[in-house]
Amino acid sequence: MIRNPVVAGQFYPASASELKSMIKGMVDEKAKKQEVIGLISPHAGYIYSGPVAGAVISRIRFKDTFIIMAPNHTGSGKPFSIMIEGRWKTPLGEVEIDSELGKQILANSRYLEEDKAAHLYEHSIEVQLPFLQYFKTDFKLVPIVLAYAGGTIYKEIGKALAKAVKESGKKVIIIASSDMTHYEPQASAQKKDTQAIEAILDLDEDELLKRVDEFNISMCGYAPAVSLIAAAKELGAKEAELVKYQTSGDVTGDYSSVVGYAGIIIKGG
């Protein structure tokens, strides 16, 4: 099947030329590229989160396949959903699903299920793709959507990803698609997001879960972030770096109710 874009013309331009032009203004083509195991990138409308997504994606040395994990905003489909065949379409072209790797991940995980319904109207994987396509047109994709559950499940999924990546021998980057605190005053959002970001930079997924609960942090993609950290450590991650953080208020000038966005890369030793 072809998974058609659902937020083109809303979150980002539907015209390929306008989309490329917009992304060009949000990336740093001269940024030093680094080998990364994974990254966290936001998924809001480009005018709000695009500068952060552009900054973090500008820093990575591209590989053949991206596993993109995202939260389930729609409530549709299986709780832990993976697509293992088909193509994803954006105004910049189509991205083929890496069926071989997807099947290996599915076989390794007790929780993931093959499912398309969770992906049909979920925007948080789709909005990552044009940024990736701007830099490279021939990569493949494994899309995974995670509903809310417990840390044990997220960590198991992460370890299943890592095992499949190792077994496949493929060159892979894992993306956790997430925004940070939602609709709080700037000072509150920054304070809470600092707590979450510090746990991520320490590569401590248990501490991230604890702080999300303790400080009531409305980070929509904490599940993908936990799975990413668990996978990255299995794949040799030693450090993480905050590339850029800002809020919607930094764009609109309205700091009374903002959403936070963080771009983080995870690297080996």
C-alpha distance (Angstrom), angle and dihedral (degrees) to the residues before:
residue distance angle dihedral
M1 . . .
I2 3.78 . .
R3 3.78 113.2 .
N4 3.80 103.2 -146.9
P5 3.81 122.0 -149.5
V6 3.79 115.1 -94.2
V7 3.82 102.5 -175.0
A8 3.83 100.8 40.7
G9 3.80 106.0 126.7
Q10 3.82 90.2 25.8
F11 3.80 111.3 52.3
Y12 3.80 92.7 20.4
P13 3.84 137.2 2.1
A14 3.81 117.9 -70.5
S15 3.82 90.9 -148.3
A16 3.82 113.6 87.6
S17 3.80 93.0 -143.0
E18 3.81 93.7 48.2
L19 3.80 90.6 45.6
K20 3.81 93.0 51.3
S21 3.78 90.7 47.3
M22 3.79 91.9 50.5
I23 3.81 93.4 48.2
K24 3.82 90.9 46.7
G25 3.79 88.4 61.5
M26 3.81 91.8 51.2
V27 3.81 102.4 47.3
D28 3.77 132.4 70.6
E29 3.78 106.9 -134.9
K30 3.82 90.5 -175.2
A31 3.81 94.4 54.5
K32 3.79 115.1 124.7
K33 3.81 108.1 -103.6
Q34 3.78 118.7 -131.3
E35 3.79 136.2 -165.7
V36 3.79 105.3 -109.1
I37 3.78 134.2 -179.5
G38 3.76 93.7 -157.6
L39 3.76 147.5 -25.1
I40 3.77 144.4 -153.7
S41 3.80 115.7 -127.5
P42 3.83 131.0 174.4
H43 3.79 125.5 -118.1
A44 3.81 110.3 -157.2
G45 3.78 127.7 116.7
Y46 3.78 108.1 -51.8
I47 3.79 95.1 -116.8
Y48 3.81 87.8 62.2
S49 3.81 107.1 33.3
G50 3.81 101.7 14.4
P51 3.83 95.6 94.0
V52 3.82 90.1 56.3
A53 3.81 94.6 44.2
G54 3.79 89.6 46.3
A55 3.80 93.0 50.0
V56 3.79 95.4 50.3
I57 3.81 96.4 42.3
S58 3.82 89.9 48.2
R59 3.80 88.5 63.3
I60 3.80 99.9 57.3
R61 3.77 130.9 92.5
F62 3.78 102.3 -133.9
K63 3.79 123.8 -120.0
D64 3.79 133.7 -167.4
T65 3.81 100.7 -94.1
F66 3.80 135.7 29.3
I67 3.79 120.7 -156.8
I68 3.80 104.1 -156.6
M69 3.80 118.2 -165.7
A70 3.77 119.9 -169.1
P71 3.80 140.4 172.7
N72 3.79 121.5 -104.8
H73 3.81 108.3 -111.3
T74 3.82 95.2 167.0
G75 3.81 102.3 52.1
S76 3.81 89.7 -133.4
G77 3.78 127.7 133.1
K78 3.78 133.8 5.3
P79 3.80 118.0 -19.6
F80 3.82 94.0 -115.5
S81 3.78 106.8 28.5
I82 3.78 130.8 -177.7
M83 3.80 127.6 179.0
I84 3.80 113.0 -147.3
E85 3.79 102.1 178.7
G86 3.78 140.3 32.8
R87 3.80 136.6 47.7
W88 3.79 134.9 -80.8
K89 3.79 116.1 -137.9
T90 3.80 128.1 -152.2
P91 3.82 130.8 164.2
L92 3.83 86.5 -91.4
G93 3.80 94.7 57.7
E94 3.79 140.5 -87.6
V95 3.80 129.8 -45.0
E96 3.78 117.3 -154.3
I97 3.79 120.3 -136.5
D98 3.81 113.3 -119.2
S99 3.80 95.1 -122.7
E100 3.78 94.7 -179.3
L101 3.79 94.4 55.7
G102 3.81 92.6 38.3
K103 3.80 91.0 55.9
Q104 3.82 91.1 48.7
I105 3.80 91.3 51.5
L106 3.81 90.9 47.7
A107 3.79 91.7 49.8
N108 3.81 91.5 50.1
S109 3.81 98.0 49.6
R110 3.80 127.6 78.5
Y111 3.80 91.2 -160.9
L112 3.79 110.6 37.6
E113 3.80 117.3 94.1
E114 3.78 130.2 -169.1
D115 3.77 105.7 -107.6
K116 3.80 138.7 149.8
A117 3.81 101.2 -173.7
A118 3.81 95.2 76.0
H119 3.81 89.6 54.8
L120 3.81 102.9 45.8
Y121 3.81 98.1 83.6
E122 3.81 101.2 13.8
H123 3.81 109.3 117.2
S124 3.79 101.5 -170.0
I125 3.82 97.2 84.4
E126 3.80 95.1 36.3
V127 3.81 94.9 58.4
Q128 3.81 92.0 55.7
L129 3.79 93.8 58.4
P130 3.83 102.8 70.7
F131 3.81 90.7 53.6
L132 3.80 89.1 52.7
Q133 3.81 92.4 43.7
Y134 3.80 90.4 52.4
F135 3.80 89.0 65.9
K136 3.83 101.7 30.2
T137 3.78 131.5 14.8
D138 3.80 102.7 -172.0
F139 3.81 103.8 59.2
K140 3.80 123.9 118.1
L141 3.79 129.8 -132.4
V142 3.79 139.8 -140.5
P143 3.84 108.4 -167.7
I144 3.81 119.4 -158.1
V145 3.82 127.4 177.1
L146 3.81 120.1 -163.3
A147 3.79 125.9 -161.4
Y148 3.79 122.9 -156.6
A149 3.79 115.0 -74.0
G150 3.80 133.8 122.8
G151 3.76 135.3 -48.1
T152 3.80 92.8 -110.7
I153 3.80 90.6 62.8
Y154 3.81 94.0 45.5
K155 3.79 91.7 50.2
E156 3.80 92.3 47.9
I157 3.79 90.3 52.2
G158 3.79 89.7 49.9
K159 3.78 92.2 51.3
A160 3.81 90.3 47.5
L161 3.80 89.4 54.3
A162 3.79 92.0 49.8
K163 3.80 92.6 48.3
A164 3.81 91.4 50.9
V165 3.81 92.1 47.8
K166 3.80 91.0 51.3
E167 3.80 92.8 46.5
S168 3.79 93.0 47.5
G169 3.78 95.9 51.0
K170 3.81 87.1 -144.0
K171 3.78 124.4 144.3
V172 3.80 103.5 -115.4
I173 3.80 139.8 171.9
I174 3.81 120.0 -159.7
I175 3.80 118.9 -145.8
A176 3.79 124.8 -164.5
S177 3.80 107.9 -158.9
S178 3.79 110.3 -148.4
D179 3.75 145.1 142.3
M180 3.80 118.5 -152.0
T181 3.82 130.1 -134.1
H182 3.82 114.3 -3.1
Y183 3.81 128.3 -141.2
E184 3.77 103.3 -17.0
P185 3.82 130.6 124.2
Q186 3.80 113.9 -79.4
A187 3.81 96.1 -107.4
S188 3.80 93.0 49.4
A189 3.81 92.9 46.1
Q190 3.79 92.7 49.5
K191 3.79 92.3 47.9
K192 3.79 93.5 50.8
D193 3.78 94.5 41.4
T194 3.80 90.4 52.3
Q195 3.79 88.4 58.3
A196 3.81 92.3 52.0
I197 3.80 94.7 42.0
E198 3.81 92.4 51.2
A199 3.82 90.6 55.0
I200 3.80 91.0 48.8
L201 3.81 92.1 48.5
D202 3.82 87.7 52.3
L203 3.83 88.1 52.1
D204 3.80 87.5 -126.9
E205 3.78 108.9 143.7
D206 3.82 93.5 175.7
E207 3.80 91.0 54.6
L208 3.81 89.7 48.5
L209 3.79 90.6 54.2
K210 3.80 90.8 46.2
R211 3.81 93.2 50.5
V212 3.81 94.3 45.1
D213 3.80 87.2 56.3
E214 3.81 98.2 37.7
F215 3.80 96.9 47.4
N216 3.82 95.9 32.1
I217 3.82 92.1 -122.2
S218 3.81 111.7 -174.0
M219 3.81 93.9 -148.8
C220 3.80 100.7 152.0
G221 3.81 95.9 -158.1
Y222 3.77 101.6 45.9
A223 3.83 89.1 119.8
P224 3.83 93.1 58.4
A225 3.81 88.9 43.5
V226 3.81 91.6 54.4
S227 3.81 91.3 48.1
L228 3.80 90.3 47.1
I229 3.82 93.3 52.3
A230 3.81 91.8 47.0
A231 3.82 90.9 49.7
A232 3.79 94.5 43.2
K233 3.80 93.6 53.5
E234 3.81 89.8 51.7
L235 3.81 87.1 52.0
G236 3.79 93.9 52.2
A237 3.81 104.5 -89.7
K238 3.78 113.6 171.2
E239 3.79 105.2 166.2
A240 3.78 145.1 13.6
E241 3.79 131.6 -152.8
L242 3.79 132.4 -156.9
V243 3.80 105.3 -132.4
K244 3.80 99.0 179.7
Y245 3.79 140.4 -11.0
Q246 3.77 128.6 -174.1
T247 3.78 139.9 139.8
S248 3.77 135.0 -127.5
G249 3.79 86.5 -105.0
D250 3.80 89.5 65.6
V251 3.82 86.2 62.4
T252 3.80 102.0 37.4
G253 3.78 100.0 32.2
D254 3.81 89.5 -129.4
Y255 3.80 107.1 119.3
S256 3.80 96.8 171.4
S257 3.82 94.9 89.8
V258 3.79 118.2 12.1
V259 3.80 142.3 164.1
G260 3.79 118.7 -136.5
Y261 3.80 125.9 -134.9
A262 3.81 127.6 -165.4
G263 3.79 130.2 -175.1
I264 3.82 112.3 -159.9
I265 3.81 131.6 172.2
I266 3.83 124.6 -155.8
K267 3.79 117.8 -151.7
G268 3.78 140.1 -177.3
G269 3.79 124.5 -116.8
